[in-house]
Amino acid sequence: MSWMPIGADQWPRRSSSGVETPDVTKHHRLASIILRTIFIASILIVTVHVSMPQSETLWTVYDTPGDLIRVLLGLAVCVWLAIQLFIMPKDDHAHRMWLYLGLAAVPFALICIVGIW
């Protein structure tokens, strides 16, 4: 049983001030998808780089337990980020949030990528 009344998804969306919020345009939707993809991909790149073992090759991961734990946690985070990369936002609020968040976070993530290399 749902807690929402019947037909609640058909009601116009209103903000806290009582004014109806406009729908997100196609350009904003495309920009939010692009910014979200760039942000998640850059976080994925940073995670792969940080989770690599300290030695030169991947085969020395068993030398220290810290390297093994780092690689396993990095692998888990990378799998989760790869899954999130293909799950698109479903509503206008999520697109609006990713648009604003992407404008602020994508330059920072790109600076982190340049900084770790």
Kinemage of the C-alpha trace (Angstrom):
@kinemage 1
@onewidth
@group {chain A} dominant
@subgroup {mainchain}
@vectorlist {calphas} color= white
{ca met a 1} P 0.000 0.000 0.000
{ca ser a 2} L 1.373 3.380 -0.958
{ca trp a 3} L 1.262 6.453 1.222
{ca met a 4} L 0.646 8.762 -1.773
{ca pro a 5} L -2.933 9.543 -2.739
{ca ile a 6} L -4.257 8.219 -6.028
{ca gly a 7} L -3.220 10.472 -8.900
{ca ala a 8} L -0.545 12.307 -6.912
{ca asp a 9} L 1.899 11.929 -9.787
{ca gln a 10} L -0.441 14.055 -11.928
{ca trp a 11} L -0.416 17.034 -9.560
{ca pro a 12} L 1.589 20.077 -10.670
{ca arg a 13} L 4.907 20.385 -8.885
{ca arg a 14} L 5.236 23.375 -6.612
{ca ser a 15} L 8.245 24.768 -4.848
{ca ser a 16} L 8.201 25.847 -1.210
{ca ser a 17} L 7.118 29.362 -2.230
{ca gly a 18} L 3.971 27.992 -3.898
{ca val a 19} L 5.066 28.778 -7.467
{ca glu a 20} L 5.088 25.965 -10.010
{ca thr a 21} L 8.604 24.911 -10.968
{ca pro a 22} L 9.291 24.893 -14.710
{ca asp a 23} L 10.305 21.715 -16.469
{ca val a 24} L 13.940 21.242 -17.367
{ca thr a 25} L 14.630 22.032 -21.012
{ca lys a 26} L 16.354 19.609 -23.364
{ca his a 27} L 19.541 21.679 -23.299
{ca his a 28} L 19.688 21.638 -19.511
{ca arg a 29} L 18.952 17.914 -19.478
{ca leu a 30} L 21.769 17.241 -21.963
{ca ala a 31} L 24.174 19.476 -20.048
{ca ser a 32} L 23.365 17.721 -16.774
{ca ile a 33} L 23.935 14.292 -18.342
{ca ile a 34} L 27.270 15.397 -19.809
{ca leu a 35} L 28.447 16.997 -16.563
{ca arg a 36} L 27.353 13.953 -14.561
{ca thr a 37} L 29.195 11.616 -16.913
{ca ile a 38} L 32.379 13.700 -16.798
{ca phe a 39} L 32.229 13.912 -13.007
{ca ile a 40} L 31.668 10.192 -12.428
{ca ala a 41} L 34.308 9.243 -15.016
{ca ser a 42} L 36.849 11.586 -13.425
{ca ile a 43} L 36.143 10.183 -9.963
{ca leu a 44} L 36.570 6.718 -11.467
{ca ile a 45} L 39.972 7.721 -12.886
{ca val a 46} L 41.093 9.150 -9.540
{ca thr a 47} L 39.947 5.998 -7.727
{ca val a 48} L 41.816 3.719 -10.137
{ca his a 49} L 44.988 5.749 -9.766
{ca val a 50} L 44.824 5.955 -5.969
{ca ser a 51} L 43.951 2.285 -5.457
{ca met a 52} L 46.914 0.938 -7.430
{ca pro a 53} L 49.652 -0.730 -5.347
{ca gln a 54} L 52.698 1.305 -4.359
{ca ser a 55} L 55.107 -0.888 -6.305
{ca glu a 56} L 55.520 -0.909 -10.069
{ca thr a 57} L 53.463 -3.975 -10.958
{ca leu a 58} L 50.085 -5.310 -9.949
{ca trp a 59} L 51.566 -8.736 -9.144
{ca thr a 60} L 53.267 -7.405 -5.998
{ca val a 61} L 49.905 -6.668 -4.399
{ca tyr a 62} L 50.325 -9.678 -2.091
{ca asp a 63} L 53.552 -8.353 -0.559
{ca thr a 64} L 51.799 -6.156 2.003
{ca pro a 65} L 48.249 -6.446 3.338
{ca gly a 66} L 47.742 -2.702 2.910
{ca asp a 67} L 48.188 -2.950 -0.840
{ca leu a 68} L 45.774 -5.855 -1.076
{ca ile a 69} L 43.103 -4.026 0.922
{ca arg a 70} L 43.619 -0.860 -1.131
{ca val a 71} L 43.238 -2.750 -4.422
{ca leu a 72} L 40.144 -4.654 -3.257
{ca leu a 73} L 38.421 -1.516 -1.940
{ca gly a 74} L 39.373 0.368 -5.100
{ca leu a 75} L 37.929 -2.416 -7.223
{ca ala a 76} L 34.656 -2.321 -5.283
{ca val a 77} L 34.381 1.461 -5.600
{ca cys a 78} L 35.210 1.337 -9.326
{ca val a 79} L 32.515 -1.284 -9.945
{ca trp a 80} L 29.987 0.829 -8.041
{ca leu a 81} L 30.966 3.968 -9.992
{ca ala a 82} L 30.744 2.094 -13.305
{ca ile a 83} L 27.229 0.958 -12.419
{ca gln a 84} L 26.263 4.517 -11.422
{ca leu a 85} L 27.597 5.779 -14.735
{ca phe a 86} L 24.835 3.941 -16.601
{ca ile a 87} L 21.934 4.800 -14.261
{ca met a 88} L 20.468 8.050 -15.549
{ca pro a 89} L 18.520 10.556 -13.434
{ca lys a 90} L 14.790 10.093 -13.797
{ca asp a 91} L 13.148 13.354 -12.753
{ca asp a 92} L 13.601 17.069 -13.386
{ca his a 93} L 14.862 17.743 -9.890
{ca ala a 94} L 17.722 15.260 -10.337
{ca his a 95} L 18.726 16.836 -13.649
{ca arg a 96} L 18.652 20.297 -12.092
{ca met a 97} L 20.749 19.073 -9.158
{ca trp a 98} L 23.349 17.441 -11.452
{ca leu a 99} L 23.519 20.596 -13.555
{ca tyr a 100} L 24.361 22.769 -10.548
{ca leu a 101} L 26.577 20.158 -8.897
{ca gly a 102} L 28.380 19.442 -12.169
{ca leu a 103} L 29.181 23.093 -12.756
{ca ala a 104} L 30.860 23.235 -9.355
{ca ala a 105} L 32.370 19.743 -9.077
{ca val a 106} L 33.661 18.962 -12.574
{ca pro a 107} L 36.417 21.621 -12.546
{ca phe a 108} L 37.501 20.451 -9.080
{ca ala a 109} L 37.578 16.805 -10.191
{ca leu a 110} L 39.601 17.678 -13.276
{ca ile a 111} L 42.060 19.644 -11.129
{ca cys a 112} L 42.411 16.554 -8.904
{ca ile a 113} L 43.192 14.401 -11.939
{ca val a 114} L 45.883 16.826 -13.073
{ca gly a 115} L 47.202 17.064 -9.506
{ca ile a 116} L 47.658 13.350 -8.915
{ca trp a 117} L 49.640 12.854 -12.099
